[in-house]
Structure formats: C-alpha cells, structure tokens
Amino acid sequence: MKTIKDSVHDYIEVEGVALDLLDTAPLQRLRHISQLGTVTLVYPSANHTRFEHSLGVYHLANRALGHLGIEGQQAERVRAAALLHDVGHGPYSHNVEDLIYRHTGKYHDEVHDLIGEGEVAGILSEHGLNPDRVADLVAGDGELGQLVSGELDVDRMDYLVRDAHHTGVPYGTIDHGRLVRELRFVDGDLVLDEGNVQTAESLLLARALMNPVVYSHHVARIAKGMLRRGTERLLAETDVTPNELRRMDDKDLLVALRSHEATAGYGRRLSYRDLFKRAVWAEMEAVPEDLLAADHDEVRAFEEEIATASGVDPELVILDVPEEPEMKETSSRVIVAGEVRRLEEQSTLVQALRAAQYDQWRLGVYAPEDVSDRVGDAAVRVLGLDVEDTLVSDVRTGVHATLDEFQ
C-alpha cells in the first residue's frame, strides 16, 4: 500500500492493481495535462492536473465500492477504470477534443486501444483483469460503469470540489462524502437513497454555478478558440499527425505551436497571454436559429466572410458558437417515498437552472484588440445578429454597450 497526500481528500491509500498502475507512462503523462485547460489563464492557481484528479476519482470510487458492498474482481475492475478514466485525454484536456475526434474518431473515454496493449494491459492481466472490460467501464458501460461515467459518477464529484478548491471559487463545494455514502443500485440503476433530493440538487447547482464563472469564462473561451485554431493549422500545415497530437501533453503542444512558422503566432500569444478580445458577445435570442446549428465547416465559412467584410486576415477572426446548454445531472435518480424518480421530475430547481443556463449562453466573435471594433461591426451584419441584444466590447475600457453606441 502507498499513502498519498492530496489537497482535497487528505490522504489517499492506493493498493492492488491501482498501485501497480500508478507509475505507468499513460498515467504519469497525466501529470502534464492540466485539469482545466485554458482556465489557468483566468485563475492562476488552477494548475492542478488530470493525474491528481484521477487519484481523487479512484479514492471516491473505492469508498463507494465499500459502501455498496462490492468486492473482489468486480471492485478491482472499477478501481482500475477510475484511475485510468482520463488516459485518453489529449493536451489541454477537453479544449482540442473535438478536433482530435474529427481526425481520429476517438473521444477521451474511448481508451480500448490505449489500455489494451503495452504495460497497462500487462498489469491488468497480471491481476486477472480483462483490459477490454476495464475500458468498457471507463465508457460507462454496464451497471458498475455508472460509478465511473454517469449522472452520479465519482468523476463529477471529484472535479467539482477540486476545481473549486484550486480556483478559489466556492460554488463547486458539495458534500461528496454524503453523495458517496447514499449511492444504491436499484434494478441496475445507480440512485441516491431516500431523503437525498437536496443532495442531488447540490450536485446540479454546483455544476450550474461553476459553469459561467469557471468552465465558460469568456477569457478561457477566447484562449480555447485560439488553441483550437492554432492546433488545426498545426495538423494542416506541418508534419504533426492526429495520433501524435492525441498523445501530446500540454507542454508538447505549446512547443509544437511555437516551433512551426504557420502556428508560431498562436503559440506566442498563448504562452504570454496576449489573447484576442471579444468583438461580439451575443445572447441566444439575438442569434438566428440556423447559426445555432452550424457545423465546423459552416462556422469556418462564416469566419472567412466576416474577415472579408472587415478587411482582416481570416486567421484573425474566431467565431465561437457553443452547443445548447444541457444538464445531465437532471436525469439522475433519487428514491422518493420508496419510488425511484428522476431529479427533474422531483426538483423545482431544475427548470430555474435550465432557464439560467440559457440566459448565460453567449455567442462570441474574437479578434485582436486593434481590429476588434470593425470585426464586431462586420460580424453583426454577416451573422444577422439582433443588434439591440448584441454586446460589442469596448476593449479599451472593458465596458459593454450596444453596437449603435460605437457608430
């Protein structure tokens, strides 16, 4: 057994298959993948990694297994899956995941190829564990897969508390101890036991509050857009392959961006936080419906049209159209009066939080500070945005106003 001091859970005891997996290259690589990606450019102390998060998920999974009375090989599979659940992440966590998926067909939780061979597969096999079955748990398959990836998973419980701790933002604070203790399986579904509607609501509320101030902070989104654009050019104009990108860590990607002429500008800007500014920041009601559903190629076409209309290089315009808000936690199940119910059927908070998420949604257009005014003007025309509900940033003062006030 090895005992590891953790900033969130105090002491984490690691043993069995998890101990043997701890020093493998795929897990140690996670020491160099930031948990929050570009959010570190907003909150300087948010420099925690996927490695420590993976330890936290393992710890909570281990506690949940104890409370659920699950032992033996079944429990070892879950422990291994909990520790390995993030080994599929590319550099900067989720920030370039869609780009990697477009080129490789792999999301971060599709890890069969990563743990099905090599040292990880060897260790799993030594402990009598089938690597494919462990990978299935990472993907959330089966009853026990819900512990690792589901509406009430220990992954979410750890990252909310850990992210709040390292950013200093108090909204992600949840009673993860109670959440773990109250988990039950009913007819194959992972649920919270009787009397825990508010416990489930706390998970939902924490996620909803963390989203605008941490996960979707506008500076993090701008940096994410720049990182994606630079990485797209890296794949298109250099000899870096998608599979090489997938196995890079954060530093690898930043060095690669700075090392190639086609991407050096993005690499420098991201390294020294010389970021684009908001040229447009539009509420959902101001955005045409067809734009909300635009795919990657359509977004790129809009960016080129905006660039042409504003007389700037297309590489200086980034259009950021987030997906419609969703709250997976609303489908979590709670026992109420002896009956298993979905949280959205029982909680009066759900509709209010859904409305709040739609209110917080913003379309962004980003450009360098010296051209942001004319890019914003062109974007409103090209995209057909409702001017009265569209905010254009005064990057010199930080004040927001309608476009009319800048004309």
C-alpha positions in Angstrom: 0.0 0.0 0.0 1.1 3.6 -0.7 -0.4 6.6 1.0 -0.5 9.9 -1.0 -1.3 13.3 0.5 -4.0 15.0 -1.5 -5.1 18.7 -1.4 -8.8 17.7 -1.5 -9.2 14.3 0.1 -6.3 14.5 2.6 -4.8 11.0 2.5 -5.4 8.6 -0.4 -4.5 4.9 0.1 -3.5 3.2 -3.1 -3.1 -0.6 -3.3 -3.7 -3.6 -5.5 -4.0 -3.1 -9.2 -4.1 0.7 -8.8 -0.7 0.7 -7.1 0.9 -1.2 -9.9 -0.7 1.1 -12.5 0.4 4.3 -10.7 3.8 4.6 -12.3 2.9 3.5 -15.8 3.6 6.0 -18.6 0.0 6.6 -19.6 -0.9 7.6 -16.1 2.3 9.6 -15.4 1.6 11.6 -18.6 -1.5 13.0 -16.9 0.9 14.9 -14.6 1.4 17.2 -17.6 -2.2 17.6 -18.7 -4.0 20.5 -16.9 -7.3 19.7 -15.5 -8.9 22.9 -16.6 -7.0 23.7 -19.8 -7.2 27.4 -20.7 -9.0 28.3 -17.4 -5.5 28.6 -15.9 -5.2 31.9 -17.9 -8.1 33.2 -15.7 -7.3 31.6 -12.3 -3.5 31.4 -11.9 -3.8 28.9 -9.0 -5.9 26.5 -11.2 -2.8 24.5 -12.1 -4.0 21.1 -10.9 -3.6 18.1 -13.3 -5.5 15.2 -14.6 -3.2 13.0 -12.6 -4.3 14.2 -9.2 -7.9 14.3 -10.3 -7.6 10.6 -11.4 -6.3 9.8 -7.9 -9.3 11.6 -6.4 -11.7 9.6 -8.7 -10.0 6.4 -7.6 -10.4 7.4 -4.0 -14.1 8.2 -4.2 -14.7 5.0 -6.3 -13.0 2.9 -3.6 -15.2 4.5 -0.9 -18.3 4.0 -3.0 -17.5 0.3 -3.6 -17.1 -0.1 0.2 -20.5 1.4 0.9 -22.1 -0.7 -1.8 -20.5 -3.9 -0.6 -18.8 -4.6 -3.9 -15.7 -6.7 -3.5 -13.3 -9.0 -5.4 -12.5 -8.7 -9.1 -15.6 -6.6 -9.8 -14.2 -4.0 -7.4 -10.7 -4.2 -8.8 -12.0 -3.5 -12.3 -13.8 -0.4 -11.1 -10.8 0.8 -9.2 -8.6 0.3 -12.3 -11.2 2.1 -14.5 -11.5 5.0 -12.1 -7.7 5.5 -12.1 -7.4 5.1 -15.9 -10.5 7.0 -16.9 -8.6 10.1 -18.2 -5.7 8.4 -20.0 -7.4 9.2 -23.3 -7.3 12.9 -22.9 -5.3 14.9 -25.4 -3.4 18.1 -24.5 -5.3 20.8 -22.6 -8.0 18.3 -21.7 -11.3 19.0 -23.5 -10.0 22.0 -25.4 -9.0 20.2 -28.5 -11.1 17.1 -28.1 -13.5 17.8 -30.9 -10.6 18.4 -33.3 -8.9 15.1 -32.3 -12.3 13.3 -32.7 -12.7 14.7 -36.3 -9.3 13.3 -37.3 -9.2 10.0 -35.2 -12.8 9.2 -34.4 -11.7 8.9 -30.7 -13.1 10.8 -27.7 -11.2 10.8 -24.4 -13.2 8.0 -22.9 -12.6 5.6 -25.8 -9.5 4.0 -24.4 -9.6 0.4 -25.7 -6.6 1.0 -27.9 -4.6 2.8 -25.2 -5.0 0.2 -22.4 -5.5 -2.9 -24.5 -1.7 -3.3 -25.1 1.6 -2.4 -23.5 2.4 -2.1 -19.9 -1.1 -1.2 -18.7 -2.6 -4.2 -20.4 0.2 -6.4 -18.9 -0.5 -5.1 -15.3 -4.3 -5.6 -15.7 -3.8 -9.1 -17.0 -1.4 -9.9 -14.1 -4.3 -9.0 -11.7 -6.7 -11.2 -13.7 -8.5 -8.2 -15.3 -9.6 -8.1 -18.9 -8.4 -4.7 -20.4 -11.5 -4.5 -22.6 -13.8 -4.9 -19.7 -12.0 -2.1 -17.8 -12.2 0.1 -20.9 -15.9 -0.6 -21.1 -16.3 0.7 -17.5 -14.4 3.9 -18.5 -17.0 4.4 -21.2 -19.8 4.0 -18.6 -21.0 0.6 -19.9 -22.8 -1.7 -17.6 -24.2 -1.3 -14.1 -20.8 -0.6 -12.5 -19.8 1.7 -15.3 -22.3 4.2 -13.9 -19.9 4.8 -11.0 -17.1 5.9 -13.4 -19.2 7.7 -16.0 -22.8 8.6 -15.4 -25.2 11.1 -13.9 -24.0 10.3 -10.3 -20.4 9.4 -11.1 -17.5 9.9 -8.8 -15.6 11.7 -11.7 -18.0 14.6 -11.4 -17.9 14.6 -7.6 -14.2 14.9 -7.6 -13.7 17.5 -10.3 -16.3 19.9 -8.9 -14.7 20.0 -5.5 -11.1 20.0 -6.9 -11.8 22.8 -9.4 -13.5 24.9 -6.8 -10.5 24.4 -4.4 -7.9 25.3 -6.9 -9.7 28.3 -8.5 -10.7 29.6 -5.1 -14.3 29.8 -6.4 -16.7 28.5 -3.6 -19.6 27.4 -5.8 -18.4 23.9 -6.6 -18.5 22.9 -2.9 -20.6 19.7 -2.5 -20.9 17.1 0.3 -19.2 14.4 -1.7 -18.9 12.2 1.4 -22.7 12.1 1.7 -23.1 11.6 -2.0 -20.9 8.5 -1.9 -22.5 7.0 1.2 -26.0 7.4 -0.2 -25.4 5.6 -3.6 -27.5 2.5 -4.2 -28.3 0.2 -7.1 -32.0 -0.3 -7.9 -32.9 -2.5 -10.9 -29.5 -1.9 -12.4 -29.6 1.9 -12.0 -27.3 3.9 -9.7 -29.5 6.1 -7.5 -29.4 8.1 -4.3 -31.2 6.6 -1.3 -34.3 8.0 0.3 -34.1 11.6 1.6 -31.5 12.8 -0.8 -33.3 15.1 -3.2 -31.3 18.1 -1.9 -28.1 16.1 -2.1 -28.7 15.5 -5.8 -29.7 19.2 -6.2 -26.4 20.2 -4.7 -24.5 18.4 -7.5 -26.7 20.1 -10.1 -26.4 23.5 -8.5 -22.7 23.3 -8.1 -22.2 22.5 -11.8 -24.6 25.2 -12.9 -22.8 27.8 -10.8 -19.3 26.8 -11.8 -20.1 27.0 -15.5 -20.3 30.8 -16.1 -17.5 31.7 -13.7 -15.0 28.9 -14.4 -15.7 26.5 -17.2 -17.2 29.0 -19.7 -15.4 32.2 -18.5 -15.0 34.4 -21.6 -11.2 34.6 -21.3 -10.9 30.8 -21.1 -13.2 30.5 -24.2 -11.1 33.0 -26.2 -7.9 31.1 -25.3 -9.7 27.8 -26.2 -10.7 29.2 -29.6 -7.1 30.4 -30.3 -5.7 27.0 -29.2 -8.1 25.1 -31.5 -7.3 27.4 -34.4 -3.6 27.0 -33.9 -3.9 23.3 -33.5 -5.9 23.0 -36.7 -3.2 24.8 -38.6 -0.6 22.6 -36.9 -2.3 19.5 -38.4 -3.0 21.1 -41.7 0.4 22.7 -42.4 3.0 20.7 -40.6 4.0 17.0 -40.4 2.4 16.6 -37.0 -0.2 13.7 -37.2 -3.5 13.5 -35.4 -2.3 10.4 -33.4 0.8 12.3 -32.4 -1.3 15.2 -31.3 -3.6 12.8 -29.3 -0.6 11.6 -27.2 1.0 15.1 -26.6 0.8 16.8 -23.3 0.2 20.5 -22.7 3.9 21.5 -23.0 4.4 19.3 -26.1 1.6 21.1 -27.9 2.7 24.6 -26.9 6.2 23.9 -28.0 5.0 22.5 -31.3 2.9 25.6 -31.9 5.8 27.9 -31.2 8.2 25.8 -33.3 6.4 26.0 -36.7 6.1 29.2 -38.7 2.5 28.6 -39.6 1.5 28.4 -35.9 4.1 30.5 -34.1 1.8 33.4 -33.7 -0.7 31.4 -31.8 2.0 29.7 -29.7 3.4 33.1 -28.7 0.1 34.6 -27.8 -1.0 31.6 -25.7 2.4 31.4 -24.0 2.3 35.1 -22.9 -1.4 35.6 -22.6 -1.6 38.0 -25.5 -5.2 37.0 -26.2 -7.8 38.1 -28.7 -10.7 40.2 -27.4 -14.4 40.0 -27.6 -15.6 41.7 -30.8 -19.2 40.4 -30.2 -20.8 38.8 -27.2 -24.4 37.9 -28.2 -27.2 36.3 -26.2 -29.1 33.3 -27.7 -32.2 35.4 -28.5 -30.0 37.6 -30.8 -28.7 34.6 -32.8 -30.5 33.2 -35.9 -31.6 29.5 -35.4 -29.6 28.2 -38.4 -26.4 29.7 -36.9 -27.0 27.8 -33.6 -26.9 24.5 -35.5 -23.9 25.4 -37.7 -21.2 22.7 -38.1 -17.5 23.2 -38.1 -17.3 23.9 -41.9 -20.1 26.4 -41.7 -18.5 28.2 -38.8 -15.2 28.4 -40.8 -17.1 29.8 -43.8 -18.7 32.5 -41.6 -15.3 33.4 -40.2 -13.9 33.9 -43.7 -16.9 36.0 -44.7 -16.6 38.2 -41.5 -12.8 38.6 -42.2 -13.5 39.7 -45.8 -16.2 42.2 -44.7 -13.9 43.7 -42.1 -10.7 43.6 -44.3 -8.6 41.4 -42.0 -6.8 38.1 -42.3 -9.2 35.2 -41.8 -6.8 33.8 -39.2 -7.6 36.8 -37.0 -11.3 36.0 -36.7 -12.7 33.3 -34.4 -16.4 32.5 -34.3 -17.4 30.7 -31.1 -20.8 29.0 -31.2 -21.3 26.9 -28.0 -23.6 23.9 -28.0 -27.0 24.4 -26.5 -26.9 24.1 -22.7 -27.5 20.7 -21.1 -27.6 19.4 -17.6 -27.0 15.7 -17.5 -27.4 15.8 -13.7 -31.2 16.4 -14.1 -31.7 12.8 -15.2 -30.0 11.4 -12.0 -32.3 9.2 -10.0 -33.4 9.6 -6.4 -35.6 7.4 -4.2 -38.6 9.4 -3.0 -41.4 7.7 -0.9 -40.0 4.3 -1.9 -40.1 5.1 -5.6 -37.2 5.8 -8.0 -37.7 9.2 -9.7 -35.6 11.3 -12.0 -34.4 14.5 -10.3 -36.1 16.7 -13.0 -39.5 15.1 -12.0 -39.0 15.9 -8.4 -36.9 19.1 -8.1 -38.4 22.6 -8.5 -34.9 23.9 -9.1 -34.3 22.2 -12.4 -36.4 24.5 -14.6 -35.0 27.6 -13.0 -31.4 26.3 -13.5 -32.2 25.4 -17.1 -33.5 28.9 -17.7 -30.4 30.4 -16.1 -28.1 28.4 -18.3 -29.9 29.7 -21.4 -29.7 33.2 -20.1 -25.9 32.7 -19.6 -25.3 31.3 -23.1 -23.3 33.6 -25.4 -22.1 33.5 -28.9 -18.6 35.0 -29.2 -16.6 36.6 -32.0 -13.0 37.2 -31.1 -10.2 39.2 -32.8 -7.0 41.1 -31.9 -7.7 44.3 -30.0 -6.6 46.6 -32.8 -9.2 45.2 -35.2 -12.0 44.1 -32.8 -14.3 47.1 -33.5 -14.5 46.6 -37.2 -14.6 42.8 -36.9 -17.5 43.2 -34.5 -19.4 45.5 -36.8 -18.9 43.1 -39.8 -19.9 40.1 -37.7 -23.2 41.6 -36.7 -24.0 42.2 -40.4 -22.7 38.9 -41.7 -24.3 36.7 -39.0 -27.6 38.6 -39.0 -27.5 39.2 -35.3 -30.2 41.2 -33.5 -28.2 44.4 -32.8 -30.2 45.5 -29.8 -29.4 42.3 -28.0 -25.8 42.1 -29.2 -23.0 43.4 -27.0 -19.8 44.8 -28.6 -16.9 45.1 -26.2 -15.1 48.3 -25.7 -11.7 46.6 -25.2 -10.0 49.8 -24.1 -12.3 50.3 -21.1 -13.9 46.9 -20.5 -17.3 48.5 -20.8 -20.0 46.8 -22.8 -22.5 48.7 -25.0 -24.8 48.1 -28.0 -23.3 48.4 -31.4 -25.2 51.6 -32.0 -23.2 53.4 -29.3 -20.0 52.7 -31.2 -21.1 54.0 -34.6 
